[in-house]
Amino acid sequence: MKTILYFLSPYKKLCAFTLLAMILDVAGALLIPRLTADMINIGVTSGNMDYIFQKGLLMILISLAAGGSAILGSYFCARLSANMGKDMRNALYDKSLSFSARDFEQFTTGSMITRTLSDVNVVQQAVVWCIQMVLPVPVMCVLGIIMAFSTDAGMGLLLLGVTALVLALAALVTKKAAFIFQRLQWFLDQMNTVVRESLTGVRVIRAFNKEPFQEQRMRKTFQDYARSAISVNRLFAGLDCFAFLAINFSVVGIIWLGGNRVGQGHMQIGDITAVTEYAILILFYILMAQMVILLLPRAHVCLGRIQAVLHQEPEILDPSQALREPFSQDPREPVAVFEEVSLRFPQADGDTLSHLSFACRRGETTAIIGGTGSGKSTIGKLLLRFLDPTQGRILFRGVPLTQLTQKQLRRRIAYVPQKAWLFSGTIADNLRHGKPRASREEMERALEVSQSHFVNSLPQGLQSPVSQGGANFSGGQKQRLSIARALMKKADLYIFDDSFSALDFKTDAALRKALAKELPFAAVLIIAQRISTIQNASCIIVLDQGRIAGIGTHSQLMESCEIYRDILRSQTKGGENRHVGNRI
Amino acid sequence: MSETGYETAFGLGEDGQAPANALSTLRRLWRSADDQHGKLFIVLFCVIAYTLLSVLGPLYSAHVVDLLWEGIKASLSRGQVFHVAWDYGGLEILLLFSLYGGAWIFYTLMSFLMASFAEQLSLRLRTQISEKLNRLPLSLYDRTKTGDILSRATNDLDKMSEALQTGLLKLFTAAGMITGSLIMMFQFHLGLTLIFLAFMALSLILTRIFSQKTLRCAAKRQQSVGVLTGLVEEAYTGRSVIKAFHREEESAAQLHQATQELAQASQKADFLINAINPAIRLVNRLGQVGIALLAGKLLIDGALTVGRFQAFFQYVYQAAEPLTEAAYMINSMQSALACVERTYRLLDEEEMSPEPAHPVVPSSSQGRIVFEKVAFGYAPERLLMKNISFTAEKGQKIAIVGSTGAGKTTLVNLLMRFYEIRKGRILLDGTDIRLMTRAQLRSHFGMVLQDTWLFQGTIAENIAYGRPNATREEIIAAARAARIDFFIRTLPKGYDTLLSDSEESISAGQRQLLTIARVFLYDPAVLILDEATSSVDTRTEMEISAAMKALMENRTSFVIAHRLSTIVDADLILLMEKGDIIEQGTHQQLLSKNGAYASLYYSQFS
């Protein structure tokens, strides 16, 4: 609720107008039957047509005013919800940018997308419904009962009683329905899961002859869902029928009691129509609100998910006072140094990385090799400060990362991520991410070094369109383009996170040769799975379950490191080592 | 699923599709509901009784009010106070109450009867779908998106039951109410009724204009939603790149631009959608003013009594609401029919060829497989494989290599009879596989695929998938053989850990190991490993392959691998290209041949 108010607060005026329009609309709805009743009263008593015309004119005016304000109210409401949705989405996205990798991963990409798009939409929708269907209810009840009392105290009491009764029942049903609805939603999800499972796993299911089993599972979820849906329908039918009954009771009660009151001279015959109409209006509004209130729990869940993102404290913050030019100017100073760095995720039993110490120097290539889950990609994330270590510290050109702003740090690092990801636009747009005002020559040079010769053969060359994620290029092409993008940047440190895996051996080799020539003064960090990719590195670090299992050159490791030899053997089975041995 | 998910979440899924053949779909739907026909007839009777009573109600209430008014006027002229008494008015009011009460009883009866109608109908259709899914050929799954079939079973039928649930009853009663009320209104006064009809026509025209405009605005909004969705997906997926290249500000600006555009588009669309109701209400109210004016004059002239004045207004309400909703109801019924039509189309899909009438049961499971001049194509005139012949002896390791799209997986699918061959034959231990039932054939095979499919259940249940009655010891032994036992034990609930789709605590590699354990326990004669180790690293792969080797002992195995290093020891290597085997032999034979295989093999080192 606080969050909703927070997002509404910039639009106080708009909110006030929306409410005002709504109240006018409700008042208009109640005044029309009042005037109709007056007409009847005049018609049966004085027989003055002029009065009737006067009342008719008034009715038209009120109809126009009420209708106009209702339409205006729809406009305000649409505007309010559109702006609120926009602000929420912007806030969510802006917040997400401040997250560390760990902050973000705890929500997962898919869930963040849902939160930004459909959760916001559900909340928006709920706000609209509340404004249009729930908020008018108290106004309608109060005004309607006041109007009834102003007609006749007896009528007022009657209406008060009926309203209270229906409200109480509606509250009861809502409470019960909220629970059933939750269960229904769960069964619906379950149904989706099981059917999806049967479709995606069709090969396995058939291979294991499990068709009857899977059919049974589907049938059960279908039955559960149907049973639950039917109970929801029955609940609604019950409420609906009760409201029907209440209206009938009120109409008959009003005629009986009204007849007496008219007989006693407390009210006029036409007033019976008016009060009947009030009763119907009140009940109708309550029923409408009822439907909406049942949908609110879902909106509440969505709102909670949005709040969770907005309230998440970013783990990594820039220092409050960062030096302008803090870096060591000594060219012999290592570009990056790990000092006894350990990383452990919360709730994890063991360290993901444990006691890592090494340095990346200018003009040298440092390589990290290890199996899946050995923690090698995490090293890149630590260097870019997507994550902070739990122990130890990392220095960049002599300065601890925590004393730098994230921008200061990342401006000096060029990064090729494990999953090559390009943005929709053109190839040139993507390359300019590395250097905003790059010239054509610079771009062509980067493409050349990254072995992206295929760009030249594209009809539109640098201006060739790139679809989302780079889906219109092959895995190897994407990797080479994202390497080119990184090369556009003049950096002290170049990180290649498993960036050569989709390349064939020939391109891999040519690329590395070109890289060595292109980056003579920078430090290079290559994270890889293939030994052939890294065996010429100045320093190879073998990671095994987060620990350094060996460090040194290829030949040193061949001597001393069992795991390194294992990896090599696994990649060159069949005694073909000689092919690997004679590399560049 | 994701795109359609957003669509429905955005409330923009209302595709105004019309059914291709409404009448025949309706007839078929009627047959599908044949177990509920009795219920429907009772409902129909209730509808008729209910509308009759509801239409009679105002007429009688007019009589009661007039009676009271006469009494009141008479008492007033005598200077007395009027009271409703049993013999004056009371009995009539009670009668009026029982009239309404009767309508209420029928209404309640039909509401409760209909509460289960639509859901039972969808349950029936869903059950038919679940049976159908098992009889559909695999080729259908290959050419249809998962999300499409999924929505036949879930969304489409949900839409149908939602529309039928409230719509059917409303449609029935609306038809009755409109006719009944109009008849009564004409009886009351022609002029008043004509005014009413004129304004109704006006509001119907208004609805039409509005809905056309709304459609256009909604389409525009959908477009903005599409743009924003693309941008958000891209930005979140590529966020490490955005941050690494410190492009946070540019990216935020781009996103804000898109949300701004969406806000503008949805403001317009929402306004139109929200405003239509008040606009129609306004027209109806103006109509009521017209009616009230004329009725007031009639009242003065004595041509209309107070009771009939009131009753006429009740008819106006009774007829106006269903009339304004008619267009909407017909629309939703139409799209419901379109949904059911799609479901029926799925139910009508061609099924797999029937099982042989007298299936041959191969004597003992050896695992010798022969492909004899096999040809295959999804369509008979466009063959993908023209002539495949090879023999896999019992216990041999057969490796299938080739580039993507060469037909490696298709070959395996033919073997397991997921697809039907067009020419030639495939023999398992000397028996044509088409002479066995599919279940018999497949019970000889165990499969590990690149796609690590597990179902929602515990780890133990998943490992025991092929042998549900396996003991816990056997399950653990299988897990140990697949080198996943240790990991499972580190989980808080161990073997009873529930696996769900979104399980993130289990990596792709670990999921793969679970599927391997599943095959270990199944203990088949023939093993199929389709890129089975592609999601584990080389060193783990080496560890697994030791266990695999033990598993392959005395079993025929087919291995599709993307790393040539894992298949050099195969007894037979099949090199495939464009659907056919271009070279076959052992590693050494093929290398000495110095052909396509040799150049492929050396290319990884050059």
Interface residues (C-beta under 8 A of the other chain):
Chain A: D25 I32 L35 T36 M39 I40 I42 G43 V44 G47 N48 M49 I52 F53 K55 G56 M59 I60 S63 L64 A66 G67 G68 A70 I71 G73 S74 Y75 C77 A78 R79 S81 A82 N83 G85 K86 R89 N90 Y93 D94 S96 L97 A101 F104 T108 T109 G110 M112 I113 T116 L117 S118 N121 V122 Q125 V128 Q132 L188 M191 N192 T193 V194 V195 R196 E197 S198 L199 T200 G201 V202 R203 V204 R206 A207 F208 N209 K210 E211 P212 F213 Q214 E215 R217 M218 R219 F222 Q223 A226 A229 I230 N233 R234 F236 A237 G238 D240 C241 F244 L245 N248 V251 V252 I255 W256 G259 N260 V262 G263 Q264 G265 I269 G270 I272 T273 D349 G371 T372 G373 K381 L384 F386 Q406 K407 R410 R411 I413 A414 Y415 P417 W421 L422 F423 S424 H433 G434 Q468 G469 S482 R485 K489 D504 F505 K506 Q529 I563 D566 I567 R569 S570 Q571 T572 K573 G574 E576 H579 V580
Chain B: M1 S2 G5 Y6 A9 F10 G11 S61 V64 V65 L68 W69 G71 I72 S75 L76 V81 F82 H83 V84 G89 G90 I93 L96 F97 Y100 G101 A103 W104 Y107 T108 S111 F112 M114 A115 S116 E119 Q120 S122 L123 R126 T127 S130 E131 L133 N134 L138 Y141 T146 I149 L150 A153 T154 S161 Q165 V225 L228 T229 G230 V232 E233 E234 A235 Y236 T237 G238 R239 S240 V241 I242 K243 A244 F245 H246 R247 E248 S251 A252 L255 H256 T259 Q260 L262 A263 Q264 S266 Q267 K268 D270 F271 N274 A275 P278 A279 R281 L282 R285 L286 Q288 V289 A292 L293 A295 G296 K297 L299 I300 V306 F309 Q310 F313 N413 M416 F418 R438 A439 R442 S443 F445 G446 M447 L449 D451 W453 F455 Q456 Y465 G466 P468 T490 S500 D501 E504 S507 G509 T515 Y522 S535 V536 D537 T538 R539 T540 E541 M542 S565 T566 V568 D569 H587 Y602 S603 Q604 F605 S606
